[in-house]
Amino acid sequence: MPPSDNTGRSDQTISAVVPPVLAVCGVKNSGKTTLIEALLPLLIGEKLKVAVVKHDGHDFRPDVPGADSRRFLEAGAYGAAVYSPRRYMVTARWDAGAVYPDISQILAHFREADLVVLEGGKNSPLPKLEVVRAGVSAAPVSLPPARVAVVTDLPARDAWAPVLDLDDPPSVLRFILRWRLDSQPRAPGKERG
């Protein structure tokens, strides 16, 4: 039996989601969040609207204690939403029988984004950057071909190609921009510039 892909969906369903989705994966404490935090202002500086989806392998407590939406959930509501003129937050429980839920339900909230970054998803079919950091991990744990690059502070290894410098977020940004351009569908007869 193949490992859970942490998405509950097939390659075809995820690849049909627009905008492009790029996972940033790695073992615990490898620096995924730190890399994403460093990349966000650079991506936004390129005039991209970026959303981030965080995978939690365990569970999490939605909202803050005492907030109405959390109280609704604690009272047994299937889901709760809070909205204002500037933002909204939706919390819903997955079906009890779902091994891993359908991530396309989450991605649907970000249709207007130019790029969605998923933190996690190392076993998913999504294209991914894997963070490999000295003292935390020694090699990638995700499987090719979905791994588009390894971002590391370790010496490059040919088998990991391409390799990006963990300490050089602008070079990672350039790679993502090229990847995003290359991953967008082309109209018949149109060449990329």
SEVOVO-805274 format. One record per residue: residue number from 1; y, x, z of N, C-alpha, C in turn; residue in one letter. Coordinates in steps of 0.001 Angstrom, whole numbers, plus 500000, padded with zeros to 6 digits. Atoms other than C-alpha are relative to their C-alpha. Layout:
BEGIN
     i      nc2      nc1      nc3     cac2     cac1     cac3      cc2      cc1      cc3   aa
   NUM        Y        X        Z        Y        X        Z        Y        X        Z    A
...
//
This chain:
BEGIN
     i      nc2      nc1      nc3     cac2     cac1     cac3      cc2      cc1      cc3   aa
     1   498816   500843   500000   500000   500000   500000   501245   500887   500000    M
     2   498805   499169   500043   503404   501490   499031   500874   499750   501220    P
     3   499132   500204   498856   505995   502009   501769   500997   498889   499734    P
     4   498985   501034   500133   508471   499229   502447   501219   500600   499317    S
     5   498842   499458   500695   511454   499615   500165   501304   499660   500711    D
     6   498839   500351   499189   513851   498279   502819   500973   499070   499290    N
     7   499107   500913   500698   515302   495807   500332   499350   498655   499732    T
     8   500672   501248   500306   512662   493166   499702   500125   499575   498547    G
     9   499787   500379   501390   513496   493228   495987   499395   501015   499049    R
    10   500515   499125   501046   512206   494662   492766   501133   500791   499362    S
    11   499008   499218   500738   513967   497267   490630   500857   499109   499114    D
    12   499281   500833   500951   514904   494585   488122   501072   499162   500695    Q
    13   499029   500838   499309   516637   492346   490673   501182   500823   500477    T
    14   498924   499172   499480   518646   495164   492247   500838   500556   498869    I
    15   499234   499419   501095   519617   496751   488940   500845   498950   499293    S
    16   499206   501055   500613   520928   493360   487791   501277   499731   500796    A
    17   498824   500219   499166   523473   493428   490631   501140   500851   499464    V
    18   498798   499287   500387   526955   494342   489517   500917   499865   501193    V
    19   499738   498660   500484   528694   496551   490740   498848   500964   500251    P
    20   501035   499014   499709   526688   499764   490860   499833   500185   501508    P
    21   500332   499760   498596   524941   500396   494175   499406   501398   500085    V
    22   500486   498653   499775   524397   503949   495401   499655   500142   501473    L
    23   500429   499796   498617   522361   504585   498537   500316   501432   500417    A
    24   499857   498682   499382   523205   507497   500826   498976   500008   501121    V
    25   501107   500033   499052   520013   508270   502714   499764   501373   500601    C
    26   500371   498767   499327   518509   510918   504929   499383   499651   501335    G
    27   500587   500252   498693   516757   511305   508244   501116   499714   501003    V
    28   499043   500316   498946   518451   510198   511463   500827   501246   500347    K
    29   499045   498950   499632   521535   512288   512346   500193   501079   498931    N
    30   499812   499015   501067   521589   514031   508960   501444   500081   499522    S
    31   498597   499975   500418   525250   513144   508408   500356   498964   498957    G
    32   499737   501043   501000   525068   510016   506249   501361   499331   500235    K
    33   498741   500679   499679   527917   508217   508025   501178   500939   499800    T
    34   498923   499020   500136   530050   511372   508138   500324   500244   498531    T
    35   499761   499811   501432   529590   511923   504394   500701   498782   499402    L
    36   499380   501225   500535   530430   508292   503594   501453   499908   500455    I
    37   498619   500019   499493   533531   508477   505825   500876   500987   499238    E
    38   499227   498999   500749   534656   511628   503977   500231   499546   498557    A
    39   499893   500428   501396   534020   510053   500560   500891   498776   499804    L
    40   499249   501246   500178   535717   506694   501171   501462   500228   499598    L
    41   498609   499820   500445   539346   507919   501045   500105   500636   498616    P
    42   499985   499382   501331   538506   510021   497983   499708   498964   498920    L
    43   500332   501061   500952   536900   507066   496181   501155   499016   499860    L
    44   498867   500921   500022   539779   504788   497152   501191   500645   499306    I
    45   498948   499256   500708   542180   507490   495920   499825   499964   498489    G
    46   500281   500157   501435   540492   507058   492534   500171   498547   499558    E
    47   499704   501423   500271   541544   503378   492690   498731   499142   499891    K
    48   501231   500786   499972   538002   502145   493327   499994   499105   501230    L
    49   500215   500919   498880   537311   499123   495499   498552   500210   500427    K
    50   501316   499586   499529   534363   500280   497616   499582   499163   501199    V
    51   500593   500683   498849   532121   498305   499954   498856   500868   500520    A
    52   501094   499257   499394   529622   499833   502373   499092   499012   500722    V
    53   501018   500807   499321   526409   498157   503538   499153   500960   500811    V
    54   500764   499130   499098   524632   499706   506520   498639   499379   500274    K
    55   501343   500442   499637   520879   499417   506920   499741   500400   501440    H
    56   500382   499717   498617   519726   499175   510548   498505   499757   500100    D
    57   501456   500097   499950   516022   499880   510948   499477   499244   501205    G
    58   500438   500707   498795   515918   498092   514272   500615   498607   499987    H
    59   499234   501233   499998   518330   495253   514974   501345   500326   500612    D
    60   498684   499759   499442   521915   494916   516063   500522   498699   500591    F
    61   499352   501159   499398   524076   492557   518100   501242   499681   499183    R
    62   498820   500356   500787   526538   490714   515890   501180   499625   500903    P
    63   498756   500354   499331   530120   490405   517062   500034   500526   501434    D
    64   499821   499497   498636   531408   491209   520539   499592   498938   501008    V
    65   500379   500985   498981   530162   489576   523747   501149   499035   500285    P
    66   499004   501024   499698   531965   486320   524423   500678   499402   498789    G
    67   499378   500547   501208   533181   485815   520841   499289   498708   499612    A
    68   500576   501301   500347   532656   482273   519603   498813   500129   499048    D
    69   501092   499890   500976   530517   483354   516644   498728   500528   500658    S
    70   501187   499493   499294   528182   485324   518914   499420   498918   500908    R
    71   500476   501085   499139   527982   482394   521325   499218   498972   499180    R
    72   500719   500947   500861   526944   480128   518422   498600   500520   499687    F
    73   501300   499396   500311   524159   482535   517468   499093   500016   501228    L
    74   500802   499978   498772   523009   482916   521071   499528   498611   500391    E
    75   500400   501387   499718   522878   479110   521305   498959   499499   499007    A
    76   501077   500362   500913   520414   479089   518392   500397   499733   498565    G
    77   499592   500239   501392   522488   478742   515218   499277   500972   499066    A
    78   500624   499157   501034   520774   480081   512086   500984   501066   499529    Y
    79   498974   499080   500455   524049   481675   511076   501357   499587   500529    G
    80   498627   500281   499585   527730   481892   511944   500929   500822   499124    A
    81   498996   499287   500784   530829   482886   510037   501347   499865   500679    A
    82   498624   500003   499515   534352   483780   511052   500857   500379   498805    V
    83   499121   499627   501095   537178   483807   508550   501456   499809   500394    Y
    84   498555   500056   499794   540918   484321   508495   500636   500189   498632    S
    85   499376   499777   501315   543486   484731   505736   499706   501374   499397    P
    86   500186   498645   500514   542554   488448   505414   498563   500466   499894    R
    87   501385   499512   500023   538784   488789   506001   499046   498933   500488    R
    88   501025   500863   499443   535519   487140   506853   498800   500824   500425    Y
    89   501225   499359   499531   532303   488021   508633   498930   498918   500057    M
    90   501123   500933   500000   528972   486298   508103   498822   500670   500686    V
    91   501228   499538   499373   525953   486722   510329   498977   498898   499818    T
    92   501070   500982   500199   522714   484999   509393   498677   500659   500329    A
    93   501339   499488   499714   519139   485371   510502   499171   499911   498725    R
    94   500932   500041   501124   516529   486260   507893   498871   499047   500347    W
    95   501179   500826   499765   513519   484024   507455   499021   500786   500849    D
    96   500885   499327   499040   511051   484813   510225   498855   500742   499326    A
    97   501137   499384   500661   508262   485675   507759   500353   501152   499082    G
    98   499592   498953   500939   510305   488142   505700   499680   501375   500563    A
    99   500276   498630   499588   508934   491690   505921   501305   500780   499922    V
   100   498662   499469   500145   512223   492949   504571   500764   499018   499145    Y
   101   499239   501042   500682   514934   490587   503446   500528   500441   498639    P
   102   499451   499818   501332   516488   490231   500045   501424   500562   500103    D
   103   498693   499363   499885   519388   492705   499966   501006   499439   499000    I
   104   499058   500565   500974   520848   490959   496924   500854   498907   500635    S
   105   499193   500996   499284   522022   488228   499342   501217   500660   500645    Q
   106   498877   499270   499410   524205   490834   501060   500920   500511   498903    I
   107   499202   499442   501087   525339   492484   497836   500848   498939   499304    L
   108   499247   501085   500629   526493   489098   496530   501389   499835   500621    A
   109   498687   500090   499352   529378   489275   499031   500992   501000   499413    H
   110   499136   498914   500469   530760   492323   497195   500060   500072   498478    F
   111   499981   500014   501470   530756   491253   493532   501274   500606   499422    R
   112   498734   499484   500515   534414   492277   493168   500173   501502   500220    E
   113   499913   498550   499753   533737   495855   494330   499695   500776   498719    A
   114   500315   499085   501103   533664   498740   491875   498754   500814   500304    D
   115   501152   499231   499554   530966   500487   493918   499598   499504   501379    L
   116   500528   500303   498672   528736   499517   496835   499173   501197   500434    V
   117   500762   498909   499409   527452   502336   499037   499102   499403   501066    V
   118   500963   500451   498998   524308   501534   500991   499649   501190   500866    L
   119   500441   498940   499106   523792   503711   504044   498574   499692   500404    E
   120   501423   500212   499751   520017   504025   504259   499278   499751   498690    G
   121   500750   500358   501197   517393   502794   501829   499246   501142   499350    G
   122   500680   498831   500601   515479   506055   501375   498749   499628   499227    K
   123   501204   500425   500721   512372   504152   500235   500287   498921   498971    N
   124   499641   501058   500947   514279   501689   498078   499968   500528   498568    S
   125   499930   499583   501402   514289   501728   494269   501424   500319   499551    P
   126   498607   499744   500358   518081   502160   494363   500248   501478   499742    L
   127   499607   498608   500168   519657   505351   493038   500599   500493   501312    P
   128   499568   499527   498690   520423   507584   495987   500400   501460   500004    K
   129   499679   498639   499595   522073   510694   497302   499275   500191   501319    L
   130   500646   499753   498716   519973   512220   500055   500680   501159   500700    E
   131   499377   498970   499174   521638   514179   502845   498897   500779   500714    V
   132   500942   499092   499323   519594   517185   504023   500866   501033   500708    V
   133   499107   499136   499224   521347   519031   506850   499209   500985   500846    R
   134   500644   498933   499229   520347   522333   508444   499896   499599   501470    A
   135   500225   500303   498599   518871   521909   511910   499552   498578   500249    G
   136   500408   501398   499863   518077   518252   511265   498817   499697   499083    V
   137   501083   500198   500960   515902   518230   508165   499911   501244   499119    S
   138   500208   498802   500813   514438   520884   505906   499805   499693   498528    A
   139   500270   500387   501383   513689   518923   502744   500251   498500   499856    A
   140   499823   501437   500221   514329   515527   501149   498746   499221   500401    P
   141   501125   500869   499666   512153   512647   502338   499883   498840   499022    V
   142   500073   501045   501017   512997   510203   499532   499218   500528   498804    S
   143   500796   499604   501161   510915   510205   496381   500816   499897   498724    L
   144   499418   500167   501328   512188   510942   492908   499240   498864   499312    P
   145   498848   499687   500826   513031   509447   490409   501299   499341   500462    P
   146   498778   500681   499583   515531   507263   492320   501016   500950   500637    A
   147   499071   499039   499388   517040   510325   494043   500795   500672   498880    R
   148   499167   499437   501062   519989   511329   491853   500545   501377   500369    V
   149   499554   498671   499561   521048   514341   493979   499683   500172   501479    A
   150   500131   499642   498593   520549   516132   497279   501330   500613   500415    V
   151   498748   499478   499454   523671   516786   499367   499612   500778   501247    V
   152   500554   499165   498940   522982   519707   501673   500893   501184   500335    T
   153   499369   498738   499623   524269   522713   503557   498956   501119   500023    D
   154   501071   499004   500111   520977   524545   502951   500069   500676   498629    L
   155   500047   499377   501328   520384   527014   500096   499309   499063   499000    P
   156   500542   500877   501039   519680   525148   496854   498574   500385   499651    A
   157   501364   499794   500466   516080   524743   495767   499861   499302   498656    R
   158   500122   500555   501355   515210   524136   492108   499384   498610   499991    D
   159   500688   501289   499992   512924   521209   492961   500915   498866   500443    A
   160   499100   501039   499510   515880   519363   494511   501075   499635   498989    W
   161   498884   500131   500930   518116   519518   491448   500300   498547   499677    A
   162   498833   499182   499701   520842   518514   491290   500267   500079   501509    P
   163   499669   499762   498592   522117   519897   494601   501518   500053   500124    V
   164   498560   500038   499740   525598   519192   495972   500275   500570   501382    L
   165   499625   499359   498749   527429   520985   498778   500487   498955   501000    D
   166   499647   500951   498946   527569   518866   501944   501411   500249   500531    L
   167   498687   499646   499469   530740   520714   502981   501112   499917   498949    D
   168   499010   500116   501078   532540   519913   499697   500030   498559   499469    D
   169   499956   501390   500457   533161   516137   499517   500657   499790   498637    P
   170   499451   500211   501349   535425   516481   496412   498972   500246   498888    P
   171   501028   499787   501028   532456   517909   494449   499004   498843   499994    S
   172   500882   501175   499935   530301   515016   495669   500690   498819   499319    V
   173   499231   501048   500667   533059   512634   494552   499888   500138   498483    L
   174   500082   499804   501453   533080   514167   491048   498628   499602   499467    R
   175   501349   500379   500403   529306   513735   490856   499859   498474   499972    F
   176   500102   501459   499929   529551   510072   491944   500765   499351   498852    I
   177   499218   500578   501099   532282   509345   489392   499267   500146   498672    L
   178   500798   499817   501232   530141   510842   486590   498788   499074   500009    R
   179   501178   500870   499881   527063   508984   487865   500387   498551   499744    W
   180   499553   501385   500171   529004   505704   488024   500290   499702   498533    R
   181   499703   500175   501419   530264   506141   484470   498709   499936   499191    L
   182   501264   499965   500732   526778   507011   483221   499114   498795   500296    D
   183   500874   501113   499619   525175   504072   485070   500509   498659   499498    S
   184   499464   501267   500492   527445   501415   483553   499427   499685   498633    Q
   185   500552   500376   501308   525971   499456   480679   501038   500185   498897    P
   186   499140   499812   501170   527393   500233   477238   499827   498833   499051    R
   187   500094   500977   501072   528222   497691   474588   499345   500673   498806    A
   188   500652   499389   501164   526128   498237   471446   501044   500677   499108    P
   189   499121   499254   500883   527748   500891   469233   501123   500722   500698    G
   190   498923   499351   499246   530094   502079   472005   499475   501280   500633    K
   191   500327   498741   499365   529982   505687   473147   500895   500191   501200    E
   192   499165   499689   498827   531209   506916   476523   500938   501148   499650    R
   193   499027   498956   500296   534344   509041   476456   500003   501105   500957    G
//
